[in-house]
Amino acid sequence: MKIVACRESEVEPGKNLEINTIPKFTFLFWDSIYYWTCNVISIIYNFVLYHVISLNQSTYLFHLTLSS
């Protein structure tokens, strides 16, 4: 891929030039990585939090049954 950054006055008609396509691609790439990383971290966090809470509840109930 050829990277060309030029003004409109420098572009000759009939030439196919890609103008400033790299920043857009880079932003889309990093946005998607950021999005998926946040999703994975959120899923792992919710999974761990759910199991910690359920473990605490089960140990609490277990202690209640032992003490009675």
Backbone bond lengths (Angstrom), bond angles and torsions (degrees), N, CA, C in turn:
res aa  C-N    CA-C-N  psi(-1)  N-CA   C-N-CA  omega(-1)  CA-C   N-CA-C  phi
1 M - - - 1.450 - - 1.523 108.23 -
2 K 1.322 115.69 129.57 1.451 120.06 -179.92 1.519 109.17 -92.32
3 I 1.327 116.64 130.61 1.462 121.52 -179.56 1.519 107.92 -100.47
4 V 1.316 116.19 118.73 1.454 120.30 179.92 1.516 107.60 -131.98
5 A 1.312 115.92 125.17 1.461 120.45 174.96 1.519 106.80 -117.64
6 C 1.311 117.28 111.03 1.456 119.44 -176.80 1.520 109.63 -146.25
7 R 1.316 114.12 162.32 1.460 119.98 178.01 1.526 109.41 -83.36
8 E 1.332 115.96 163.03 1.460 119.68 -178.76 1.520 111.66 -61.70
9 S 1.334 117.14 -33.21 1.456 119.97 -177.75 1.521 111.83 -67.15
10 E 1.347 117.77 -23.08 1.455 121.07 -178.64 1.531 112.43 -88.09
11 V 1.323 118.13 -12.07 1.461 121.08 -177.22 1.522 109.04 -82.51
12 E 1.317 115.83 123.52 1.461 120.13 176.69 1.524 109.03 -89.29
13 P 1.300 118.26 140.34 1.465 119.85 178.72 1.525 110.66 -64.28
14 G 1.324 115.48 143.92 1.453 120.34 179.86 1.513 113.99 95.65
15 K 1.324 118.45 -11.14 1.470 121.03 178.39 1.527 109.16 -99.34
16 N 1.321 116.09 136.45 1.463 120.95 176.50 1.518 108.38 -93.11
17 L 1.300 117.06 105.61 1.464 122.00 -179.74 1.520 108.84 -117.81
18 E 1.314 115.85 137.22 1.462 120.82 174.31 1.519 107.19 -92.77
19 I 1.297 115.87 115.68 1.459 120.48 -174.57 1.518 109.28 -107.94
20 N 1.316 116.07 117.28 1.469 123.82 173.98 1.532 112.51 54.06
21 T 1.317 117.61 48.12 1.465 119.58 177.86 1.519 111.60 -91.51
22 I 1.325 117.90 -21.37 1.463 120.67 -175.05 1.536 112.41 -68.11
23 P 1.337 121.01 -46.86 1.477 118.47 -179.22 1.521 112.93 -59.20
24 K 1.342 117.53 -39.50 1.461 120.10 179.95 1.531 110.17 -62.98
25 F 1.335 116.38 -46.21 1.462 120.42 178.50 1.523 110.55 -61.29
26 T 1.339 116.46 -43.00 1.470 120.12 -178.40 1.522 110.39 -64.21
27 F 1.325 117.57 -43.26 1.464 119.99 179.61 1.523 110.81 -63.75
28 L 1.327 116.90 -42.17 1.466 119.21 178.39 1.520 110.79 -62.91
29 F 1.328 116.21 -40.52 1.464 121.06 -179.96 1.519 110.64 -62.81
30 W 1.332 117.64 -50.30 1.467 120.29 -177.70 1.521 111.41 -70.28
31 D 1.340 117.88 -33.65 1.470 119.88 175.87 1.521 110.89 -63.04
32 S 1.328 117.35 -41.07 1.461 119.27 -179.62 1.523 110.80 -69.11
33 I 1.336 117.43 -39.13 1.472 119.80 177.11 1.527 109.94 -63.45
34 Y 1.340 117.04 -44.13 1.465 121.30 179.05 1.533 110.38 -61.67
35 Y 1.330 116.58 -42.99 1.465 121.65 -179.24 1.526 110.98 -61.82
36 W 1.335 117.65 -49.09 1.458 120.90 -177.80 1.516 111.52 -69.78
37 T 1.331 117.54 -35.63 1.469 119.99 177.23 1.519 110.07 -63.60
38 C 1.314 117.31 -44.69 1.470 120.55 178.55 1.524 111.08 -63.00
39 N 1.320 117.40 -39.61 1.463 119.96 178.54 1.516 111.69 -64.18
40 V 1.324 117.12 -44.92 1.464 120.56 -179.02 1.523 110.37 -64.74
41 I 1.330 117.10 -43.96 1.469 120.24 178.82 1.522 110.16 -62.14
42 S 1.322 116.94 -41.38 1.463 120.67 179.48 1.524 111.68 -63.88
43 I 1.332 116.95 -42.42 1.468 120.35 179.35 1.526 110.56 -64.19
44 I 1.328 116.92 -45.30 1.471 120.40 179.79 1.526 110.34 -63.53
45 Y 1.342 116.47 -43.44 1.463 120.56 -179.62 1.527 110.70 -61.53
46 N 1.328 116.81 -45.46 1.468 119.90 -180.00 1.521 111.57 -65.34
47 F 1.317 116.87 -38.83 1.461 121.67 178.56 1.528 110.54 -62.34
48 V 1.329 116.69 -48.17 1.469 121.10 -179.50 1.521 110.14 -65.59
49 L 1.320 116.78 -44.18 1.462 120.27 -179.04 1.526 111.02 -61.98
50 Y 1.326 116.85 -42.42 1.460 120.91 179.01 1.525 110.73 -60.97
51 H 1.320 117.34 -44.12 1.458 119.76 -178.09 1.521 112.31 -72.39
52 V 1.321 117.44 -33.78 1.466 119.69 176.18 1.522 109.85 -65.42
53 I 1.325 116.84 -43.58 1.469 119.88 179.78 1.526 110.42 -65.27
54 S 1.322 117.47 -44.28 1.466 119.27 -179.40 1.526 111.04 -66.94
55 L 1.331 117.00 -34.92 1.462 120.18 176.99 1.528 110.47 -66.21
56 N 1.327 116.50 -41.86 1.463 119.77 177.98 1.524 110.95 -63.62
57 Q 1.316 117.11 -39.90 1.460 119.81 179.07 1.523 111.22 -65.99
58 S 1.319 116.61 -41.91 1.464 118.88 -178.59 1.528 110.96 -68.54
59 T 1.339 118.12 -38.84 1.473 119.02 177.95 1.526 110.13 -68.84
60 Y 1.329 116.74 -35.72 1.462 119.67 177.32 1.533 110.34 -63.82
61 L 1.332 116.64 -45.11 1.468 119.91 178.07 1.522 111.39 -64.79
62 F 1.315 116.18 -36.74 1.463 120.49 178.34 1.531 110.67 -63.53
63 H 1.335 116.26 -42.07 1.468 119.60 178.07 1.527 111.53 -67.57
64 L 1.321 116.52 -34.19 1.460 119.19 177.27 1.527 110.58 -64.91
65 T 1.319 116.59 -41.48 1.465 118.91 -179.57 1.520 111.31 -69.37
66 L 1.333 117.13 -32.12 1.465 119.66 178.41 1.522 111.75 -71.24
67 S 1.319 116.37 -38.44 1.462 119.51 -175.30 1.521 112.44 -76.85
68 S 1.310 118.78 -21.11 1.467 119.79 -177.32 1.518 112.14 -85.49
